[in-house]
Amino acid sequence: MYNPILEFFTVFVIAVLPQILTSFYPQEMRDLLNRLPGNWRFLSTFPSRLGVILLILYIGASRLDDLYSIGLDLYQAASSMTLLAAGLLTGYLLLIFVISNLRSKKAKEQIAETQQRTLAGLRYSTTAVFWQKLLYFVDIWLAVIGEELVYRGYLILLLGRGSGHLFPWIAFSLLLSILVHLYQGRTWKLVLGHTLLASLFIFAAVITNSLLAAIIPHLVYNTVWLARALRNKPREDGAPTEVAS
C-alpha cells in the first residue's frame, strides 16, 4: 500500500541527509577523508549516487504517468519551450565564466580559492592522473542528475505540483540546496550564489514541466566549472562568486 510519509522519509534519509551531514563534518573527519585517493572516493560514492537516481525513477514510475510526475515525460522534454529554456539558461550560466575572466586579479584569486576548497570537499585533486579525472566528471554528472531528480523533480514537480502547494516546497528545496553545499564555505556570497543557481533551475523546471530544462544547463555548468577548477592551481585569499552547484 502506498505510504507518502514513508516514501518521503526514505528519500530524505537516503538522498538528502547524507549530503547535509557531509557539510557539517568536523575538520578532523575532513582531513581523514581528504587523505583518501580520488578513485576510492568514486568507488565509495558511486553506489549511493546511482541509488538515489534509481530511487526517484522508481517513485516516478510507480505513478504510472510515464514519469511526468517528476518531469521526465518525453513529450515535454522535446517541446520547444523546454529546449528554449534549456538553451537560454545554459547560455546565461556560461556567461558567468566569461565574465569571471574579465574580473580583477584579486577577484580571480578569490574564485580560484573557492574552487580549491570545493575540490578538497569533494576529494578531487588537481594532480590526479587522466583516468581519475574522468571519474571525477562521472561522479559530478551522477551527482547533478541525482540532485535535480530529488530537489526539483521529487520535491517540487511531484510533491509541490501534486499537492497544489508549490511555494512551500520551493522554499524547502531552496533551503536544502543551500545546506548541502555549505561544505564549499559559509559566506553570504556563497549562500547567495547557490540560492540564485537553485532558483534558476527551479524556474526552468516549473515553467516547462520538464526536468530536462534544468538538468542540461546544470550538467554543462558543472562540467565547465570542474574543468576550470582542475586546471587551476591552489591560491590564497578568500571569498566566492563562481560556485559549483
N, C-alpha and C positions, 0 to 999 in steps of 0.2 A: 504493500500500500504506500502511495506517495506521501512523504512527510517533508513539507517545505522547511521546517525548523531543523530537522536532521540533515537535510541537504545543505542548508546554509552553514551549519556548524561544520560539516565535513569540508566544504570549500574553504572556510575560514582557517581551519586547523591545518589543512594540507597546503593550501596555496598562498595564504596571507600571513599567518602567524610566524612561520619560519623566517620570512623576509623582514618582518618587523623586528624580531629578536636579533637578527643579524645587524641591524642598525644600532642596537644598544649593547653589543658585545663589549665587555671590559677590554682595556688596552692589552692586558696580558693574553687574552684569548686571540685578539687580532694579531699580536706578534707571533703567536704559535701557528696560526693559520697561514700567515704570510711566509713562513718557512717552508710550507709545502710546495712542491713543484707544480707548475700550471697544469700539467697533464693529469696529475692526481686530483686536482680540483675539478677538472672537467668530468673525470670518471665518477666523482662523488656527486656532482650536481646533475649530471645527465638524467639519471632515473627520476629525480624529482621534477626537473623541467618537463620531461616527457609525460610524467604522471599528471601534472597539472593540466597540460593540454588535453590529454585523453579524458580526464575527469570532466572538464567543461564541455567537450564534444559529446560525451555520453549524456550529460544532463540536457544539452540542446537536442540531441537525437531522441531522447525519451519524450520530448514534447510532440513528436510526430508531425512537425511542421516544416520538414526539410531544412532544419537548422535556422529558420527565420528568427526564432526567438532570441538567438544570440548573435544575429547579424551576419550570418553566413549563407543566406539564401542566394543561389546562383543568379537568379533574375535581377535581384537588387545589386549584386556585385558587378554585373555587366551593364548596369544602367548608365546613361550619360551623366547623371547627377553624381554618382559615385566616382566615376573616372575624372570628372571635372574637379570635384572636391579633393580627391587624392592628388591630382596634378598640381593644383594651386597650393595645397598645404605643403607638398614636397618642395615646390619652388621656394616658398616662404622660408622653410626650415634651412634649405641650402643657402639662402641669402644670409642667414646668421653667420655661416662660416666665412662668406665673402666679406661681410662687414668686420668680422673679427680680425681679418688680415690687415685692415686699414686702421686699426686701433694703435694707441701709443705703445711704446716698448714696455712700459710698466704694466699696462693692461694685459698685454700678451703674456708677460711673465706670470701674472695672476691666473690667467686661463690655463697656462701650462702647469702651474702648481695644483690647480683643481683637477686637471686631467690625471696627474700622477697620483694624487690622493685617491681618486676614484679607481684607478688601476690597482692600487695597493689594496683597496677594499674588496675588489673583485679577485684579487690574487693573480692579476695579469702582469707579466713582466716585459719590458721593452727589449730585454736581452734574450728573450726566448727564441728558439730556432723556428724555422719556417712552418713546420707541421704543427708545432704548438700554437703558433699564432692563428693557424687555420682553425684549430679547436676553439680558440677564443671567439672567433667570429661565429662558429656554430653555436657556442654557448650563449652568446648575446642575442643571436637570432631566435633561439628557442625561448629565451627569457622575454623578449619583446612579444612574441606570439602569445605566450602564456599570460603576460601582463595585460595585453589587450583583451584576451578571452575572459579574464577574471574581472578586471576593473571597468572595462567598457561593455563587453559582451554580456557577462553574467549579471553584474551589479546594476548596470544602467538599462541596457536594452531588455534583458529578461525580467529582472525584478522591478526596476523602476517603471519601464513602459508597461509591463504586465500588470502591475498593481495600480497604475493610474496616478502614482505619486512620484513623478520623475525627479523633482528638485531635491528632496531629501536624500535620494540615492546618489544623485550627482555630488552633493556635498560630502556624503560618506566616502564615495570613491575618491574625491579630491584629497580628503584627509588621509586616506590610506596610501595614496600615491606619494604624498609628502613624507609620511612616516617611513616607507620602505626605501626611500632614497637618502635618509639622513646620514647614512654611512659616508656620503660624499662630503659632508660638512653641515654645520648647523647655523649658518649665517642667514640673514634675512634675504640676501640676494639669491642664494641658492634656493631657498624656500619659494621665493617669488618666481624664479625660473622654472622650477618644477610645476608650480601651480599654473603658469602660463602654458607650458607644454601639455600638461594633462587636460587643461581646459580646451585647447585646440583639438586634441584627439577626441574628446567627448563631443564637442560641437560637430566635428566631421561625421562621427558615428550616428549621432542623433538626427541630423538633418537629412542624411542619406538612408537611414535604417540599415546601413551596411558597415560591418566591422572592417571591411577591406579599405574603406576610406581613411581609417586610422592606422591599420597595420602597415600599409605600403609606405606612407611617409615616415612612420616610426622606424621601420626597418632601414630605410635609406638614411635617415638622420643618424641612427646609432652606428650604422656601418661606417659612414664618413667620420663620425666622431672617434670611433675606435681606431680607424686607420691613421688619423692625425695624431691621436694620443700615443700610439705605439711608435710613431716616427719621431716624436719629440723626446728630449732628454729631461730629467728632473730639473726643476728650477726652484728658486727661493722666492719668498713673499707670499702673501696670501689671500685672496678672496675671489670670488667666482663670477662668471657671467654665462659662458658657454658650458652647459651642463649635459651630462648623459642622462637619458630618461629610460 
